[in-house]
Amino acid sequence: MNTRGTIRLATRESDLARRQTASVSDRLDGPHRTVETVGVSTRGDEIRDELIHRLGKTGAFVRALDERVLDGDVDAAVHSMKDMPTESPAALVVAGVPERAPADDVLVTPDGTDLDELPEGAVVGTSSLRRRAQLRRARPDLRIEPLRGNVDTRLEKLLAPELQREHERRLDAEDEDEGEHPDAFDRSVEDWFDGLAELERGAMERAVETEYDAVVLAEAGLARSGLLETVETSRLPKERFVPAPGQGAIAVTARADGAATETIHDRVDDPVSRVETTVERTVLAELGGGCIAPIGVYAVVQGEYVHVTVQVLSLDGEEAIERTADLPITDHADAAAALASELREAGAADLIERARAEAEA
């Protein structure tokens, strides 16, 4: 067991990725052991104008980090589990799964409007095939538009238009009152700007091509970025918006024979989160949808069973194969594989093949 020395962790360069890695580092740091973070650029970071599902097979944000692990340049890599492919080299293992954050999706709007209250034809931003299909199933009238970037970038794109309009209104009113702040506003333009949050100030500088009424993001990403209290959110019900497999979870990959692997497992791994994510990823692997089809899988340990909800949709959201099941915790992986096989026979395989054909067209 590597109980002393330095453990080197590979991470993406984004603020969220570094925060996730810091949470793992805190668990590993000890009196005779230090942790070093190594930033790595990934293909998903470099190709910013492509939707996630067009970046190739699942793993656009993962491979570059894991290659550093396999080459021996670092001891481990820290990933958002939902970004990870279900297949990986035999030499690589998931050494640690920390306690999972909430797996929910949230709707973010400038004023806290929930999904049912959005006006007809409202523009909602997401680049997730799953979220697009779920939104279309819930509200066929919505206009779903692509949205990429880090968490703060996506929020800035949402907030920018209204903040910029408000700024213009205040400037115009102040000009009319010859530099004095008008009665319609309680503060001068300068004081108003100084009172904005850092995220809102960033939005003021952003040029936006598409004006969004709402965006859909993972609650865990907002919380880990320290932005959950900065914006107005409403949780989307997991029964209709089944989360992505592994959403809210972090995975620490390492070499199976690595000197630090046992230490990482002992210090980082949460058994409940590992069982839940194993069920979700097993279902995804057996379905074979990867990132080409809208698939949601959510599992939660309940005593001796794992309650799992699976949703496989057509790209337009009009068709869905949905199941809930209670799997024995003692045989959760095999039971998850059997459930996925039943779903394939029930029509999930056809929906996935249609999605693959449309993606290749």
RAHUMO-V276816 format. One record per residue. N is the residue number from 1. RES is the residue in three letters. OMEGA is omega in degrees with one decimal (* if undefined). NEAR is the number of other C-alpha atoms within 8 Angstrom. Layout:
<<N	RES	OMEGA	NEAR> <N	RES	OMEGA	NEAR>>
This chain:
<<1	MET	178.7	7> <2	ASN	-176.5	9> <3	THR	179.1	7> <4	ARG	-178.4	7> <5	GLY	-177.3	8> <6	THR	172.7	8> <7	ILE	-178.8	12> <8	ARG	-178.4	11> <9	LEU	174.5	15> <10	ALA	179.9	16> <11	THR	167.8	15> <12	ARG	-174.0	12> <13	GLU	-175.9	9> <14	SER	179.6	7> <15	ASP	-180.0	7> <16	LEU	-179.1	11> <17	ALA	-179.6	13> <18	ARG	176.0	11> <19	ARG	177.7	10> <20	GLN	-180.0	11> <21	THR	178.1	12> <22	ALA	179.5	8> <23	SER	175.9	8> <24	VAL	179.6	11> <25	SER	-179.6	10> <26	ASP	-179.5	7> <27	ARG	-175.1	8> <28	LEU	-176.3	13> <29	ASP	-179.3	9> <30	GLY	-176.0	6> <31	PRO	-177.9	5> <32	HIS	-176.1	7> <33	ARG	175.2	12> <34	THR	-179.6	12> <35	VAL	178.6	11> <36	GLU	-179.9	8> <37	THR	-178.9	9> <38	VAL	179.1	9> <39	GLY	-178.2	8> <40	VAL	174.9	10> <41	SER	-179.6	9> <42	THR	179.4	13> <43	ARG	178.6	9> <44	GLY	178.2	10> <45	ASP	-172.7	8> <46	GLU	-178.2	7> <47	ILE	-170.7	8> <48	ARG	-175.0	8> <49	ASP	178.1	5> <50	GLU	173.5	7> <51	LEU	-176.8	9> <52	ILE	-174.3	8> <53	HIS	177.7	11> <54	ARG	-178.6	6> <55	LEU	-176.6	11> <56	GLY	179.9	6> <57	LYS	177.6	9> <58	THR	179.4	11> <59	GLY	-178.2	9> <60	ALA	-179.5	12> <61	PHE	-168.7	12> <62	VAL	-167.2	11> <63	ARG	-176.0	9> <64	ALA	179.3	11> <65	LEU	-178.2	13> <66	ASP	175.7	12> <67	GLU	177.6	8> <68	ARG	176.6	11> <69	VAL	-177.7	16> <70	LEU	179.0	11> <71	ASP	-179.8	7> <72	GLY	179.1	7> <73	ASP	178.7	7> <74	VAL	-179.9	13> <75	ASP	-175.5	16> <76	ALA	177.0	15> <77	ALA	-177.8	14> <78	VAL	-175.8	15> <79	HIS	159.3	13> <80	SER	-171.1	13> <81	MET	-177.3	11> <82	LYS	177.5	10> <83	ASP	-170.6	11> <84	MET	172.6	11> <85	PRO	179.6	9> <86	THR	176.1	9> <87	GLU	178.9	5> <88	SER	179.3	6> <89	PRO	-177.9	5> <90	ALA	-178.0	5> <91	ALA	-174.9	8> <92	LEU	177.6	11> <93	VAL	169.3	9> <94	VAL	-173.9	9> <95	ALA	-177.0	13> <96	GLY	172.0	13> <97	VAL	179.4	16> <98	PRO	177.8	12> <99	GLU	-172.0	9> <100	ARG	171.9	10> <101	ALA	177.5	7> <102	PRO	-176.7	7> <103	ALA	-172.2	13> <104	ASP	162.9	14> <105	ASP	175.4	13> <106	VAL	172.1	12> <107	LEU	179.9	14> <108	VAL	177.9	13> <109	THR	178.7	14> <110	PRO	-173.2	11> <111	ASP	177.3	5> <112	GLY	178.2	9> <113	THR	177.5	10> <114	ASP	-171.6	10> <115	LEU	-176.7	7> <116	ASP	-178.2	4> <117	GLU	178.4	6> <118	LEU	180.0	9> <119	PRO	177.7	5> <120	GLU	179.7	6> <121	GLY	179.8	7> <122	ALA	-178.7	12> <123	VAL	-180.0	12> <124	VAL	-176.3	13> <125	GLY	171.1	12> <126	THR	174.3	14> <127	SER	178.9	12> <128	SER	176.5	8> <129	LEU	-179.8	12> <130	ARG	-178.5	13> <131	ARG	178.4	12> <132	ARG	-178.0	14> <133	ALA	179.7	14> <134	GLN	177.2	12> <135	LEU	179.6	12> <136	ARG	178.5	14> <137	ARG	-178.1	10> <138	ALA	-176.4	7> <139	ARG	-177.5	7> <140	PRO	-176.9	7> <141	ASP	-175.8	8> <142	LEU	173.9	12> <143	ARG	-176.2	8> <144	ILE	-176.7	11> <145	GLU	-179.2	9> <146	PRO	178.5	8> <147	LEU	178.2	8> <148	ARG	179.4	11> <149	GLY	175.2	8> <150	ASN	-176.9	8> <151	VAL	-177.4	11> <152	ASP	177.3	8> <153	THR	-179.2	9> <154	ARG	179.1	12> <155	LEU	177.5	11> <156	GLU	178.7	13> <157	LYS	177.7	13> <158	LEU	-172.0	14> <159	LEU	-170.7	11> <160	ALA	-172.7	15> <161	PRO	-176.7	10> <162	GLU	177.6	7> <163	LEU	-179.9	11> <164	GLN	176.2	9> <165	ARG	178.6	8> <166	GLU	177.9	8> <167	HIS	179.3	9> <168	GLU	179.1	8> <169	ARG	-179.3	8> <170	ARG	177.9	11> <171	LEU	-178.7	9> <172	ASP	-179.4	8> <173	ALA	-179.9	10> <174	GLU	177.1	14> <175	ASP	-179.7	9> <176	GLU	-179.9	7> <177	ASP	174.9	9> <178	GLU	172.7	6> <179	GLY	177.4	7> <180	GLU	178.9	8> <181	HIS	-172.7	12> <182	PRO	-179.1	9> <183	ASP	-177.7	5> <184	ALA	-179.0	4> <185	PHE	-175.2	8> <186	ASP	-177.4	7> <187	ARG	173.5	8> <188	SER	177.9	11> <189	VAL	-178.5	11> <190	GLU	179.1	7> <191	ASP	177.6	8> <192	TRP	-179.4	9> <193	PHE	-180.0	8> <194	ASP	-179.2	6> <195	GLY	179.5	6> <196	LEU	172.8	9> <197	ALA	-179.1	7> <198	GLU	178.3	6> <199	LEU	-179.1	10> <200	GLU	176.5	12> <201	ARG	175.7	10> <202	GLY	179.1	9> <203	ALA	-179.5	13> <204	MET	-177.0	9> <205	GLU	-171.2	7> <206	ARG	172.3	9> <207	ALA	-174.5	5> <208	VAL	178.3	8> <209	GLU	-179.3	4> <210	THR	177.9	4> <211	GLU	-176.5	9> <212	TYR	170.8	11> <213	ASP	-179.1	11> <214	ALA	171.1	13> <215	VAL	177.8	14> <216	VAL	-179.1	12> <217	LEU	174.3	12> <218	ALA	178.3	12> <219	GLU	-177.1	13> <220	ALA	179.4	12> <221	GLY	177.1	11> <222	LEU	-178.4	12> <223	ALA	-178.1	9> <224	ARG	177.9	10> <225	SER	-178.6	11> <226	GLY	-174.3	8> <227	LEU	-174.9	9> <228	LEU	-179.8	11> <229	GLU	-177.5	6> <230	THR	-175.6	7> <231	VAL	179.2	9> <232	GLU	-177.6	11> <233	THR	168.3	12> <234	SER	-179.9	10> <235	ARG	173.4	8> <236	LEU	-175.3	11> <237	PRO	-176.1	8> <238	LYS	177.9	9> <239	GLU	179.8	6> <240	ARG	-179.6	8> <241	PHE	-178.5	11> <242	VAL	-175.0	13> <243	PRO	174.2	12> <244	ALA	175.8	11> <245	PRO	179.3	12> <246	GLY	-177.6	14> <247	GLN	-178.1	13> <248	GLY	-177.0	16> <249	ALA	174.5	16> <250	ILE	176.2	13> <251	ALA	176.4	13> <252	VAL	-179.5	13> <253	THR	179.9	15> <254	ALA	174.8	17> <255	ARG	179.6	13> <256	ALA	-178.8	8> <257	ASP	-176.6	6> <258	GLY	-178.4	8> <259	ALA	-176.2	8> <260	ALA	-170.9	11> <261	THR	-179.1	16> <262	GLU	177.9	10> <263	THR	179.2	11> <264	ILE	-179.7	13> <265	HIS	-176.3	10> <266	ASP	-173.5	8> <267	ARG	-169.0	8> <268	VAL	-166.3	12> <269	ASP	173.9	13> <270	ASP	-173.6	10> <271	PRO	-179.1	7> <272	VAL	179.6	8> <273	SER	178.2	12> <274	ARG	179.0	10> <275	VAL	-177.2	11> <276	GLU	-177.8	13> <277	THR	175.0	12> <278	THR	177.4	9> <279	VAL	-177.0	13> <280	GLU	-177.0	15> <281	ARG	176.0	11> <282	THR	176.7	12> <283	VAL	180.0	13> <284	LEU	-178.8	15> <285	ALA	-178.7	11> <286	GLU	176.0	9> <287	LEU	176.8	12> <288	GLY	-177.0	7> <289	GLY	-178.7	11> <290	GLY	-179.7	11> <291	CYS	-177.2	9> <292	ILE	-177.5	11> <293	ALA	178.2	16> <294	PRO	-177.2	14> <295	ILE	172.9	12> <296	GLY	176.4	14> <297	VAL	-179.7	15> <298	TYR	-178.6	14> <299	ALA	176.8	12> <300	VAL	179.4	8> <301	VAL	177.5	12> <302	GLN	-178.8	7> <303	GLY	-177.5	5> <304	GLU	-177.1	8> <305	TYR	172.5	10> <306	VAL	178.8	15> <307	HIS	-175.4	12> <308	VAL	176.1	14> <309	THR	-179.4	14> <310	VAL	179.3	12> <311	GLN	175.4	12> <312	VAL	-173.6	14> <313	LEU	165.9	18> <314	SER	-176.6	15> <315	LEU	-179.9	12> <316	ASP	177.6	10> <317	GLY	-175.4	13> <318	GLU	179.5	9> <319	GLU	179.7	7> <320	ALA	169.2	9> <321	ILE	-174.1	11> <322	GLU	178.2	8> <323	ARG	165.3	8> <324	THR	-178.7	8> <325	ALA	173.4	7> <326	ASP	-176.0	8> <327	LEU	178.0	12> <328	PRO	-176.4	10> <329	ILE	-178.6	10> <330	THR	-177.6	5> <331	ASP	-168.0	8> <332	HIS	-177.5	12> <333	ALA	179.2	9> <334	ASP	179.3	7> <335	ALA	177.3	10> <336	ALA	178.0	13> <337	ALA	178.7	11> <338	ALA	177.6	8> <339	LEU	179.2	9> <340	ALA	178.1	12> <341	SER	176.9	10> <342	GLU	179.9	8> <343	LEU	178.1	13> <344	ARG	180.0	11> <345	GLU	-177.1	8> <346	ALA	177.2	8> <347	GLY	179.4	9> <348	ALA	-179.6	13> <349	ALA	179.7	11> <350	ASP	179.3	8> <351	LEU	-179.2	12> <352	ILE	179.5	14> <353	GLU	177.2	8> <354	ARG	177.9	9> <355	ALA	178.9	12> <356	ARG	-179.5	10> <357	ALA	179.2	8> <358	GLU	179.9	7> <359	ALA	-178.5	7> <360	GLU	-176.6	5> <361	ALA	*	4>>
